């Protein structure tokens, strides 16, 4: 799988790394091994995984073998976004 980072996602990653230590590798790991994948808006998909005391959500598009990270964020609102089976 080829992972492409949108400019916005790269900028966000730098901000989150300073705030919470969220590295590029952590974000890509969520994309490659999500705990859950849900539909997003405007043809996007969201890979999400519990991380520390919250949830990392990676918004991306997919085309063939390429996944493009549009943005991502960390939230403590696990119950709002994570659907327990």
C-alpha positions as CSV (number, residue, x, y, z in Angstrom):
1,X,0.0,0.0,0.0
2,X,1.3,3.4,-0.9
3,X,0.5,6.2,1.6
4,X,0.3,9.8,0.4
5,X,0.1,12.7,2.8
6,X,-1.9,15.8,1.9
7,X,-0.3,19.1,2.8
8,X,-2.8,19.8,5.5
9,X,-2.3,16.3,7.0
10,X,1.5,16.9,7.2
11,X,1.0,20.3,8.9
12,X,-1.5,18.7,11.4
13,X,1.0,15.9,12.2
14,X,3.7,18.4,13.1
15,X,1.3,20.2,15.4
16,X,0.1,16.9,17.1
17,X,3.6,15.6,17.5
18,X,4.5,18.8,19.5
19,X,1.3,18.5,21.6
20,X,1.0,14.8,22.2
21,X,3.9,13.0,20.5
22,X,1.8,11.6,17.6
23,X,4.4,10.6,15.1
24,X,3.9,10.0,11.4
25,X,4.5,6.3,12.1
26,X,1.6,6.2,14.6
27,X,-0.8,7.8,12.1
28,X,0.3,5.4,9.4
29,X,-0.1,2.4,11.7
30,X,-3.8,3.4,12.4
31,X,-4.3,3.6,8.6
32,X,-2.7,0.2,8.1
33,X,-4.2,-1.6,11.1
34,X,-7.3,0.2,12.2
35,X,-9.5,-1.1,15.0
36,X,-12.5,0.2,13.0
37,X,-13.2,1.8,9.6
38,X,-16.3,4.0,9.1
39,X,-17.7,6.0,6.3
40,X,-16.8,9.7,6.3
41,X,-18.2,12.7,4.3
42,X,-17.6,13.4,0.6
43,X,-16.2,10.0,-0.4
44,X,-13.8,9.8,2.5
45,X,-13.2,6.9,4.9
46,X,-12.1,7.1,8.5
47,X,-9.7,4.6,10.1
48,X,-9.8,4.8,13.8
49,X,-8.0,3.2,16.8
50,X,-8.0,3.8,20.5
51,X,-4.7,5.4,21.5
52,X,-3.7,6.4,25.1
53,X,-6.9,7.7,26.7
54,X,-8.6,8.7,23.5
55,X,-9.2,7.9,19.8
56,X,-7.1,8.6,16.8
57,X,-9.2,9.2,13.6
58,X,-7.5,9.3,10.2
59,X,-9.6,10.6,7.4
60,X,-8.5,9.4,4.0
61,X,-9.4,8.5,0.4
62,X,-8.5,5.3,-1.3
63,X,-7.8,4.6,-5.0
64,X,-6.4,1.2,-6.0
65,X,-3.3,0.6,-3.9
66,X,-3.0,4.2,-2.8
67,X,-4.4,5.8,0.4
68,X,-4.3,9.6,0.7
69,X,-4.4,11.0,4.3
70,X,-6.5,14.1,4.1
71,X,-6.3,14.9,7.8
72,X,-6.4,13.3,11.2
73,X,-7.1,14.2,14.8
74,X,-7.1,12.9,18.4
75,X,-10.3,13.0,20.5
76,X,-11.3,11.9,23.9
77,X,-14.9,11.4,22.7
78,X,-14.6,7.7,22.2
79,X,-18.2,6.9,22.9
80,X,-19.3,9.4,20.2
81,X,-17.2,7.9,17.4
82,X,-16.2,4.3,18.3
83,X,-19.0,1.8,17.7
84,X,-18.7,-1.1,20.2
85,X,-19.6,-4.4,18.7
